[in-house]
Amino acid sequence: MAMNRYGVEARAYWRRWLPKRYAAIPDPVAFFTNLGEQVEQQVGDLWDQLVANDWPPADETHEQRVGRLGMLKARAEYEVMSEFVRLPPEADAAAEAEADDGLLESDEQFAERMRRTQEHTEWVSSTADALIDGTTTLDDLTDEQLRQVLDYMTPSFLRLFGTSVEDLRSRGRNV
């Protein structure tokens, strides 16, 4: 199952603001897929409650109703995300953000970051393809390379090769 938008946002937030907690998660894809599903369910439940307890004006137009319901959904998302995802930042992450002094990266820095991201994405894709077509084996990859591939693939990807994260770890791989 693919990670929903809440899971994607949670993963990005935890990577940035809760790096120690994030690093301690044995299977980030499964964890954030599950967290995203929980958040989605909680948002839906809270939104239902908010709508049920809201009294629309008698002369409300369709556009006003759509806007009111959208605001209620945004409120539900804010409350649930605040409780389950946007936890207080770890001290080191907060200190690093203060040291950055809120400066935005330059256009050149952004372009360089996007170039590196594109290269990395292409490397992960070609490596996964090479694993699938047999031109590369899991043993050909360093632990870091294997972790990078697994950050983008689901754990079921390893089933294609008759192994699992637990099996790799039992064989001394640091993944």
Secondary structure by P-SEA (a helix, b strand, c coil): ccccaaaaaaaaaaacccaaaaaacccaaaaaaaaaaaaaaaaaaaaaaaaaaccccccccaaaaaaaaaaaaaaaaaaaaaccccccccaaaaaaaaaaccccccaaaaaaaaaaaaaaaaaaaaaaaaaaacccccccccaaaaaaaaaaccccccccccccaaaaaaacccc
